[in-house]
């Protein structure tokens, strides 16, 4: 399969350092790294959640975000069917499997190491063919749709914001089209203009919608998560 262009959706995590415990470690600059990549690597080395994730064998610090949300809302149940949009490197899917989910599919533009029993597509979620392929692999309508997707930024605030909102809207449209009644939708969002409109739209489709900032989400990041439970059905 020819890999689609990666500039549309994927980006490295961003955000500041948490905690401030001790003197931050600094890495020797490699010729192959840009300054932004160097800064990201230094944040990862000094971040307590990243260190804990490595110690526990989790694929990313994002595992703690989905763990905290599931502890509160209880949507990753044994027997549930789950779709994970933008799953690389696999932290959310990994936690779902650890919590008893055996029917799970995911998609990302980036390659992802196998996570059995999850079935993984490497393609662009915005490709019209992607949604039907996910549902076919899952073997039925999902109980949960997760989205940790984020687009690449271009440095122009208005353009970046439109891309972010557009991707969230695409995930919402997919969830509303495929979820079972009573299902759950969880998506990464960002504080700022447009979030109120997204929440208002979700409230028309779900019985309860919450705006959540997990402890593992860096404090100086605008990242938040929309957790919509009790899908009303089509």
PLY file of the C-alpha trace (Angstrom):
ply
format ascii 1.0
element vertex 234
property float x
property float y
property float z
element edge 233
property int vertex1
property int vertex2
end_header
0.00 0.00 0.00
1.37 3.44 -0.95
1.64 5.55 2.19
-0.40 8.80 1.98
1.25 12.17 2.64
1.87 12.56 6.37
1.64 16.31 6.63
-2.13 16.35 6.97
-2.66 14.87 10.40
0.36 13.76 12.38
2.51 15.79 14.72
4.82 15.19 17.64
3.36 15.91 21.09
3.87 19.46 22.31
3.67 21.19 25.65
5.82 22.24 28.56
7.62 20.45 31.33
5.71 19.49 34.44
6.76 19.52 38.03
10.05 21.37 38.08
11.68 18.75 40.29
15.45 19.06 40.20
17.59 20.46 37.44
16.27 19.51 33.99
18.47 17.21 31.97
19.72 18.54 28.65
20.54 16.37 25.67
23.44 16.86 23.33
22.13 18.33 20.12
22.26 15.90 17.23
22.81 17.23 13.73
19.72 15.39 12.52
17.38 17.13 15.02
15.68 20.46 14.57
15.53 22.78 17.61
11.84 21.91 18.14
12.61 18.18 18.05
15.46 18.72 20.51
13.15 20.62 22.88
10.51 17.88 22.63
13.05 15.18 23.48
14.27 17.13 26.50
10.69 17.50 27.75
10.18 13.76 27.38
13.34 12.95 29.35
12.39 15.31 32.20
8.65 14.54 32.29
7.60 12.37 35.28
4.68 10.80 33.41
6.97 9.85 30.53
9.41 8.28 32.98
6.60 6.35 34.67
5.29 5.18 31.29
8.74 3.81 30.40
9.00 2.07 33.77
5.61 0.38 33.33
6.21 -0.56 29.71
3.53 1.77 28.35
4.00 3.03 24.83
3.39 6.67 25.74
2.48 9.01 28.59
-0.96 9.27 26.93
-1.75 5.94 28.60
-2.25 7.82 31.87
-4.71 10.22 30.24
-7.03 7.49 29.00
-6.61 5.59 32.30
-7.78 8.60 34.30
-10.75 9.20 32.01
-11.80 5.55 32.06
-11.49 5.43 35.85
-14.01 8.26 35.94
-16.41 7.31 33.13
-15.97 3.50 32.82
-16.19 2.96 29.06
-13.34 0.45 28.48
-15.22 -2.67 29.49
-14.60 -6.30 28.63
-16.77 -7.12 25.63
-16.83 -3.54 24.33
-15.99 -2.85 20.69
-13.57 0.07 20.37
-12.22 2.22 17.55
-9.02 4.20 18.20
-8.41 7.08 15.76
-4.84 8.35 15.62
-3.56 5.55 17.81
0.23 5.87 17.29
2.26 4.85 19.19
-0.51 2.79 20.78
-0.84 3.99 24.39
-4.64 4.21 24.40
-5.11 0.88 22.66
-2.63 -0.72 25.05
-4.67 0.41 28.08
-7.92 -0.74 26.46
-6.47 -4.22 25.99
-5.13 -4.29 29.56
-8.66 -3.46 30.74
-10.19 -6.41 28.94
-11.13 -5.07 25.52
-10.65 -7.79 22.92
-12.40 -6.20 19.92
-10.44 -3.08 18.97
-9.30 -1.49 15.72
-7.20 1.59 15.12
-5.81 3.80 12.40
-2.87 6.15 12.03
-0.74 7.57 9.26
2.32 6.38 11.14
3.35 2.72 11.41
2.45 1.13 14.75
4.06 -1.98 16.21
1.54 -4.83 16.57
-0.71 -4.83 19.64
-2.67 -8.09 19.49
-5.61 -8.56 19.46
-5.95 -5.02 18.04
-6.19 -4.73 14.26
-4.41 -1.68 12.90
-4.68 0.25 9.64
-1.92 2.54 8.39
-3.81 5.11 6.36
-5.41 8.55 6.47
-8.56 8.62 8.59
-9.97 11.35 6.34
-9.85 8.97 3.37
-13.54 8.10 2.70
-12.60 4.42 2.50
-11.15 4.36 6.02
-14.34 4.39 8.09
-15.98 1.40 6.40
-12.71 -0.55 6.59
-12.48 0.06 10.34
-16.03 -1.14 10.94
-15.47 -4.18 8.73
-12.33 -5.10 10.70
-14.16 -4.56 13.99
-16.96 -6.84 12.93
-19.80 -4.57 13.99
-20.79 -1.22 15.40
-18.49 0.12 18.15
-19.43 0.90 21.73
-16.59 3.42 21.99
-14.85 5.76 19.55
-11.58 7.27 20.77
-9.70 10.06 19.00
-6.27 11.32 20.01
-5.73 12.85 16.57
-4.09 16.22 16.01
-3.11 17.91 12.75
0.27 19.34 11.88
0.45 23.04 12.64
1.69 25.57 10.10
2.32 28.47 12.47
-0.66 30.57 11.38
-3.11 30.70 14.29
-6.35 30.93 12.31
-5.31 28.21 9.85
-4.10 25.90 12.60
-7.31 26.39 14.54
-9.45 25.55 11.52
-7.45 22.37 10.92
-7.81 21.31 14.55
-11.56 21.91 14.62
-12.02 20.26 11.22
-10.34 17.07 12.38
-12.42 16.94 15.57
-15.57 17.47 13.51
-14.58 14.58 11.24
-14.14 12.32 14.28
-17.52 13.40 15.68
-19.24 12.77 12.35
-17.74 9.28 12.22
-18.76 8.51 15.81
-22.35 9.67 15.25
-22.55 7.55 12.10
-21.28 4.28 13.62
-21.74 4.20 17.42
-24.22 1.92 19.13
-26.93 3.65 21.17
-25.55 4.35 24.63
-22.00 4.52 23.27
-19.12 6.80 24.24
-17.00 9.25 22.27
-13.68 10.61 23.59
-11.63 13.13 21.62
-8.66 15.38 22.13
-9.59 19.02 21.72
-8.01 22.36 22.51
-9.14 25.31 24.58
-10.17 28.30 22.53
-12.71 29.46 20.01
-14.90 26.75 18.56
-14.86 24.39 21.53
-18.20 25.68 22.84
-19.77 24.97 19.45
-18.34 21.44 19.42
-19.68 20.77 22.91
-23.10 22.16 22.01
-23.23 19.86 18.99
-22.25 16.83 21.04
-24.94 17.60 23.61
-27.54 17.16 20.90
-26.27 13.61 20.25
-25.18 12.43 23.72
-26.84 12.50 27.12
-23.77 13.85 28.92
-20.72 15.78 27.69
-17.74 16.76 29.82
-14.63 18.85 29.15
-11.76 17.04 30.93
-8.13 17.97 31.67
-6.33 14.81 32.90
-3.42 15.19 35.31
-1.07 13.70 32.70
-1.93 16.49 30.28
0.79 19.11 30.57
-0.41 22.12 32.53
0.79 24.74 30.07
-0.79 22.91 27.12
-4.18 23.99 25.76
-5.04 20.29 25.32
-8.34 19.12 26.81
-10.55 16.10 26.14
-14.21 15.91 25.26
-15.92 12.90 26.87
-19.42 12.30 25.53
-21.40 9.40 27.02
-24.85 7.96 26.36
-25.15 8.26 22.59
-28.81 8.89 21.81
-28.77 6.97 18.52
-29.47 8.02 14.98
0 1
1 2
2 3
3 4
4 5
5 6
6 7
7 8
8 9
9 10
10 11
11 12
12 13
13 14
14 15
15 16
16 17
17 18
18 19
19 20
20 21
21 22
22 23
23 24
24 25
25 26
26 27
27 28
28 29
29 30
30 31
31 32
32 33
33 34
34 35
35 36
36 37
37 38
38 39
39 40
40 41
41 42
42 43
43 44
44 45
45 46
46 47
47 48
48 49
49 50
50 51
51 52
52 53
53 54
54 55
55 56
56 57
57 58
58 59
59 60
60 61
61 62
62 63
63 64
64 65
65 66
66 67
67 68
68 69
69 70
70 71
71 72
72 73
73 74
74 75
75 76
76 77
77 78
78 79
79 80
80 81
81 82
82 83
83 84
84 85
85 86
86 87
87 88
88 89
89 90
90 91
91 92
92 93
93 94
94 95
95 96
96 97
97 98
98 99
99 100
100 101
101 102
102 103
103 104
104 105
105 106
106 107
107 108
108 109
109 110
110 111
111 112
112 113
113 114
114 115
115 116
116 117
117 118
118 119
119 120
120 121
121 122
122 123
123 124
124 125
125 126
126 127
127 128
128 129
129 130
130 131
131 132
132 133
133 134
134 135
135 136
136 137
137 138
138 139
139 140
140 141
141 142
142 143
143 144
144 145
145 146
146 147
147 148
148 149
149 150
150 151
151 152
152 153
153 154
154 155
155 156
156 157
157 158
158 159
159 160
160 161
161 162
162 163
163 164
164 165
165 166
166 167
167 168
168 169
169 170
170 171
171 172
172 173
173 174
174 175
175 176
176 177
177 178
178 179
179 180
180 181
181 182
182 183
183 184
184 185
185 186
186 187
187 188
188 189
189 190
190 191
191 192
192 193
193 194
194 195
195 196
196 197
197 198
198 199
199 200
200 201
201 202
202 203
203 204
204 205
205 206
206 207
207 208
208 209
209 210
210 211
211 212
212 213
213 214
214 215
215 216
216 217
217 218
218 219
219 220
220 221
221 222
222 223
223 224
224 225
225 226
226 227
227 228
228 229
229 230
230 231
231 232
232 233
